[in-house]
Amino acid sequence: MLFIVLPAYNEAPALELLLPRMLEALQGYPYRIVVVDDGSDDHTAQVASRYQGQGVDLLRHGRNKGLGEALYSGFEVTLRDSDAEDVIITMDADNTHGPELIPSMAERIGQGLDIVVASRFAAGGRQVGLPLYRRLLSRCAGMLMALFFPLSGIRDYSSGYRAYRAGFLARVLSDYGTGLVESDGFAVSVEILLKSTVFRPRCMEMPLVLRYDFKQGKSKMPLMRTIAGYISLIFRLKRDLGVQPEVEA
């Protein structure tokens, strides 16, 4: 069973394009898509509701709580209904992540991996239409994280497009609880990945073509706040985790 968690904040135009693509890509697979509407004030909820009955569920936050809370809510809901060998996938709701990659990521989990990262920096991966400052930020973040927290075979630490084996993710969530996500903003994805390394996951990257030119609306990433979040995360996890051994790839 494939469970897809889509955190969404004011993503109505993007969901209009993404959900039909996703339903087509998942034909022939048992799946459940959970759209977590994180306090949107546009028509995000209405767009998602139109696909209920087609494997799409809507989970609503009464106010905007941030990416971390949206992911945590999605994890709680999907883990309640999943078996250990099911696959839980997180991806952005802004139509920049191609859902066509989901079956291949799920296949790798089925072959015994715990985490599969859709990576812009793997061979064959690239970024289309992303502003220069965002490309530099992603590269620098990856280099910093690799310096302090080296993970064998992983270069794209900040990619939110990932597949997890449900049993592995349940173990991580059981250990950390609400403490799994303590960062604000876009540092959340890095935090979840690094904290999961305590359990020595078997992981790998697959090439992702990030289509920022497909994005609907303006970026929600505040540059300086994101940089500050990465730096704060490094110091906090260095204190709490130390430098973890390289995980098995």
C-alpha positions, 0 to 999 in steps of 0.5 A: 500500500502506498500512502502519500502525504501532501502538506499544502498551504495555499496550493489550490492552483498547484493541486489542480494540476498535481492531483490528476497527474498523481492519480494517473501515475498511481494507476494499478497501485493500491494507494491513499493520498492525504492532503494536509491543508495547513490553515490555507485561506485559498481553495486548497481544501475545496480542490482536495475535496473534489478528489475524495472518493478517488483515494484522496483524503483531506486533513485540515488544520484550523490555522497555519502551523507550519511544515513540521506540524503538517508532516507530523499530522500526515505521519500520524494518520497514515501510520495508524492505517499502514502495515510495516512493509507499506510505503509512506511518501512525502512530497511537495504540493506545489507541482514541482515534484513529479509523481511519476517517480513514486512507483520506482521509489516504492519498488526500492523500499520493497527491495529492503530499503528504509528511506529513498530520497528523490535527489536533485544531485544524484546522477541524472537529477537536475533543477529546472527554473530554480533561481540561482540563490535557491540553487546555491542555498540547496548546494551549501546546505547539502555541503554543510550537512555532509560535513557535520552529519555524513550520510553514505550515498546521500547528498540532497539532505533538504529534499522533501520528496522521500519514501519511507518504509512504514515500519521504520518510520513508525519506529522513528516516530515512536522514539521521538514523538512530537520531538521529531520536528522542532525546527521551523520552516524548510529545515524540517526535512533535514531534521527528520532525515538526520534524526532518523539516522540514529536507527541506521537506515538502509537508504539511497538516492534516486535522480529527481528533475525538480521542475520549479518552472511548473510551480504555481505562485511565488516561493514561500521560502524566506531566504534569511530565515531558512539559512538561520534555521539550517545553522540553528539545526546544525548546532542543536543536532551536534549537541543532541546527536553528535556525529552519527556513523555513516548509514548503510546505503 
